[in-house]
Amino acid sequence: LLGVVVLLALWDWNWFKRPIEQRVTTQTGRSFHIDGNLDVDLGRTLTIRADGLRFGNAEWAREPEMASVRRLEFDLRFWPLLRGDVRIPRIALDVPVVHLQRNDKLPGNWVFGDEDAGELPEFRNVHIESGTLTYFEPAQKTDIKVSVDSAQPKAGDAEPRIVVKGGGKWNGNPFTLAGTAE
């Protein structure tokens, strides 16, 4: 038992980077890279941290990467996971960038093969630091860029509010946007 504890305490989780990259690339048909460290804290709730994530875009998109994040950290409930139930009670994104794009002849760059591939897990507590979201649809003369950040939680708030600010063009018409989501 002591040997297992020592092994887990000294384990280098970076060994899993390449297998994870290959699996994501194979399943999505897009490049995926973990440029920084991968680390896992074990317990009833696993905490997983990955630095320098990059996810490739569709070949026809204007941006080479669909998404990137300086640091992704999330909690994953261990016991439900053993039954195939993915529960993510907390997710934190540091400097995430997401580029969404639609082409008039192709589906959006967020469509990967079979659109009915199952349910996504539910995220309970989301924290975003210095995020950017863009949406580009040239056929509709739409080009939008917004910043996305978590606000400081107010007393009694279970999760922080998400603050969105930005603008661009929608059907060729300029606009600005500011709001929050809870």
N, C-alpha and C positions, 0 to 999 in steps of 0.2 A: 504493500500500500504506500509506504514511504517513497518507493522508487517511482510509482505512478505520479504522486504529488510533485516530486522533484522534476520529473520529465515534463509535466504540464506547466510548471512554473518557469522552466528554462526553454520551452519549445519556441522555435522561431516560426511564427505564423506566416512569414513571407514565403515560405516554401509553397504555400497554396496559391500564390499570385498567378503563376503561369497556368495551372489547371483551371482556375476561375476565368482568366482571360480567354482561354481556348474554348471553354464551355459557352460563355456569353457570345463570343464571335460565331461559333457554330450554330447556336440557336437563333441568332438574329441576322446573320449574314453581314454584320457590321463589325468593324474593328473595335476592340475594347482593351484599354490599358490601365494598369495600376502602376503609376510611376513612383509612388512613395511607399511608405510602410503599410503593412496590414497587421493589425493586432486584435486580439480577442481576450476579453476578461470573462472567465468562466463563473458560473453560478446558476441559480434558478432562472435568472434573467441574464442572458449573454449580452455583453456590450461589444460591438464590433466597430472598429475604426479603420478607415482606409484613406490614404492621402494620395492626391494627384490622380483622380479618376478621369478618363477621357473615353467618350463613346462616339464612334464615327457616324457620319451623316450619310444619307442616300447619295449616290454618285451624282445625281442631277442637282443637288441642293447648292446654294451659294456659299454656305459655310462648310468647312471641311469636317467640323465636329458638330454633332447634334447636341451633345451635352458634355459638360465638364464640371468638376467640383474640386476645390482645393482640399476639403476634408469632408468625409461622410462619416457620421457616427450614429449608430442606431442600436436600440435594445431589442432583443428577440427573446420571447418566453421559451425556455428550454423544454419543459414537459409537454405542452401542447404541440411543439414541433415534432416530437416523437410520434404523434398521431397524425402528422401531416397537416396540422392546423397552424398556419403562420400568423403569429400575433406580434405586432411591432408597436409597443406602447409609446415609444419615443424615437424621433428621428431629428438629427441636427445636420444642417448643410451650411458649410462655410464657403462663400463665394461660388455658389452654383450658377452656371450659365446654361440656358436651354434655348435652342434655336428650332422653332417649329416652322415648317414651310409646306405649302400645298402647291402642286403643279396642276395646270388645267387638264393635263392628260393622264396624270398618275395620282394615286392616293397620297395622302399626307405622309411626310417623312416619319411619322410616328406609327405607321402601319407596318407590321412585321409578319409576313406570311399569313397564317390562319388568324383572322380577327377574333374568332371565338375560342381563344386559347385558355379560357378559365377566368376565375375571379381574381382581382388584385387584392392584396391584403389591405386591411384598414389601418390607417395611420392615426393615432390618437393625439399625440403631442408633437407638433412640428415646429422647429425653430430654424429660421433662415437668416443668415448674416450676409448682407451685400450680394443679393441675388439679382440676376438679369434674365428676363424672358423676352424673346423676340418672336414675332409672327410675320411671315412674308408670304404674300400670295399675289404675284405680279399680274395675273390675268384679271384680278379684281382691284388692281391698283391699291393694294393694302400692304402697309409696311409699318409695324408697330414695335416699339421697344419700351419696356417698363422695368423699373427696379422693384424688387420684392425683398422686404425685410420683416423680421419679427419685431413688434413693439415691446416695450417693457410691460410685463403683465400688471394689470391693475389688481388691487387688493380683492381677493376672492375669485380671481380668474383661475380656471383650471389650466388653460393653455394661453399662450400669448396670442394677441391679435396679429394678423398678417397685414402689413401696410404695402399698398401698391401705388406707384407714381410713374407717370410717363406719358406717352402719346405717340403720335405718328400720323399716318393717313389710313382712313377706312373708306374704301371705294373712291379714292382720290381726294377725299375731304379731310383737311387737317383737323386734329382734335387733341385734347389733353385729358388726362385721366388721373384721379387721385381717389383713393378709398381704402377701406379696411374690410377684412373678412375675419369672422370669429369661428 
